[in-house]
Amino acid sequence: MRSEKSKMIAGELYRPGDAELVTARARSQALQRDYNATTVAETDNRKAILDQWLGRYGSGCALRSPFYTDYGSNIYLGDDVFFNYGCVLLDVCPIRVGDMTQIGPMVQILTADHPRDAATRDAGLEFGRAITIGRNVWIGGGAIILPGISIGDDAVIGAGAVVTRDVPAGITVAGNPARPLVAKPATD
């Protein structure tokens, strides 16, 4: 029989009250508390915590505290990724962020979801959908990335945007729900 953790990571219905998951969240919360009590000058201490907490983080990553996760272990960051203050990553499924991506303050990246069917929700089941963010993406402050979204390389997400659909490479989106911005033609 498959574990609730393996079902969760695969995006299938799972029981969040499972003992293994409760223990994993408690571990993440302890590491989160420790990390959020550090300053940017405590490089070695931060690295030691991130080594235990995240699935992967590349060289040159900068994560301003506070930084919040469900598990941390399902977060995979490329090189030179930047997160500003107060970001929330609900990582019941993998979150992958490409090299050189910059993420503004208070951004929420949410893989966690809930069944639309009331009976399934009432049974205490949840699910999630992975999020992939490409290379050299800029996500403005307060943006919300919903479950299952893929954002292509070099895209820009406007501040406060609610991203409900995939964003192709090189596109700028803004608003709620986020929509592509159309460039105005140059006038002479």
C-alpha positions in Angstrom: 0.0 0.0 0.0 1.3 3.5 -0.9 2.1 5.9 1.8 0.1 9.1 2.2 3.4 11.0 1.6 3.9 9.4 -1.8 0.3 10.0 -2.8 0.6 13.7 -1.7 3.8 14.3 -3.7 2.2 12.6 -6.8 -0.8 14.9 -6.6 -3.3 12.3 -5.6 -5.8 12.5 -2.8 -4.2 12.0 0.6 -4.8 12.3 4.3 -2.9 15.3 5.7 -3.4 14.0 9.3 -1.2 11.0 8.6 1.5 10.6 11.3 4.4 10.7 8.8 3.1 14.0 7.3 2.4 15.5 10.7 6.0 14.7 11.8 7.4 16.1 8.5 5.5 19.4 8.9 6.6 19.7 12.5 10.3 19.2 11.4 9.8 21.9 8.7 8.3 24.3 11.3 11.3 23.8 13.6 13.7 24.5 10.7 11.5 27.4 9.6 11.6 28.9 13.1 15.4 28.5 13.2 16.0 30.0 9.7 13.6 32.9 10.4 15.5 33.8 13.5 18.7 34.4 11.5 20.0 37.5 9.7 21.5 37.7 6.3 25.0 38.0 7.9 24.6 34.4 9.4 25.6 32.7 6.1 27.0 29.5 7.5 24.1 29.0 9.9 21.6 29.7 7.1 23.3 27.2 4.8 23.3 24.5 7.5 19.5 25.0 8.0 18.7 25.1 4.3 20.8 21.9 3.8 18.3 20.1 6.1 15.2 21.9 5.1 14.9 22.3 1.3 14.9 19.6 -1.4 17.6 21.5 -3.3 18.9 25.1 -3.5 21.6 26.2 -5.9 24.6 28.4 -5.3 24.0 32.0 -4.8 20.4 31.6 -3.6 19.1 34.3 -1.2 16.0 33.7 0.8 15.0 36.7 3.0 13.3 35.7 6.2 10.6 35.2 7.1 10.2 32.4 4.7 7.4 29.9 5.1 6.8 26.4 3.8 4.7 23.3 4.6 7.5 20.8 4.2 10.5 22.5 2.5 11.7 19.1 1.2 9.6 19.5 -2.0 11.2 22.8 -3.0 13.9 22.8 -5.6 15.7 26.1 -6.4 18.2 26.7 -9.2 21.3 28.9 -8.9 21.0 32.6 -8.0 17.3 32.4 -7.0 16.1 35.3 -4.9 13.1 35.4 -2.5 12.2 38.6 -0.8 10.6 38.9 2.6 7.5 37.0 3.7 7.1 34.5 0.9 4.9 31.4 1.4 5.5 28.2 -0.4 2.9 25.4 0.3 4.9 22.5 -1.1 2.7 19.4 -0.8 3.8 18.8 -4.4 7.1 19.8 -5.9 7.9 23.5 -6.5 10.7 23.9 -9.0 12.3 27.4 -9.6 14.8 28.0 -12.3 18.1 29.8 -12.2 18.2 33.6 -11.8 14.5 33.9 -10.9 13.6 36.8 -8.6 10.6 36.7 -6.4 9.2 39.8 -4.7 7.9 40.1 -1.1 4.8 38.4 0.1 4.5 36.1 -2.9 2.5 32.9 -2.4 3.3 29.8 -4.4 0.6 27.3 -3.6 0.6 23.6 -4.7 -1.9 22.7 -2.0 -5.5 22.3 -3.2 -8.8 20.9 -1.9 -11.4 18.8 -3.6 -14.4 20.7 -5.1 -16.7 17.8 -4.1 -18.1 18.5 -0.6 -18.2 14.8 0.4 -14.5 14.3 -0.5 -13.5 17.4 1.5 -15.7 16.2 4.4 -13.8 12.9 4.3 -10.6 14.9 5.2 -8.9 14.3 1.8 -6.7 16.9 0.1 -4.5 16.9 -3.0 -2.0 19.2 -4.7 -0.5 20.0 -8.1 3.2 20.8 -8.8 4.4 24.2 -9.9 7.2 24.9 -12.2 8.8 28.4 -12.6 11.3 28.8 -15.3 14.7 30.6 -15.6 15.1 34.3 -15.2 11.4 34.9 -14.2 10.5 38.0 -12.2 7.4 37.7 -9.9 6.3 41.0 -8.4 5.3 41.5 -4.8 2.1 40.0 -3.5 1.5 37.7 -6.5 -0.2 34.4 -6.0 0.7 31.4 -8.1 -2.1 28.7 -7.9 -1.7 24.9 -8.0 -0.5 23.3 -11.2 0.8 26.4 -12.8 3.9 26.4 -15.1 5.7 29.7 -15.8 8.1 29.8 -18.8 11.6 31.2 -18.9 11.9 35.1 -18.9 8.3 35.7 -18.0 7.2 38.5 -15.8 4.3 38.3 -13.3 3.0 41.7 -12.2 2.7 42.7 -8.5 -0.5 41.4 -7.0 -1.3 39.1 -9.9 -3.3 35.9 -9.3 -1.9 33.4 -11.8 -4.7 30.9 -12.6 -3.3 29.7 -16.0 0.1 28.7 -17.4 2.3 31.6 -18.5 4.4 31.0 -21.7 8.0 32.0 -21.9 8.8 35.7 -22.3 5.2 36.9 -21.6 4.2 39.5 -19.0 1.0 39.0 -17.1 -0.8 41.1 -14.5 -4.2 41.4 -12.8 -6.7 39.1 -11.2 -7.0 36.7 -12.9 -3.6 37.3 -14.5 -3.8 38.1 -18.2 -1.1 38.9 -20.8 -0.3 42.6 -21.2 -0.4 43.8 -24.8 2.5 46.1 -25.8 1.3 49.3 -27.3 2.7 50.0 -30.8 5.5 52.6 -30.9 4.4 56.0 -32.2 6.6 58.5 -34.0 
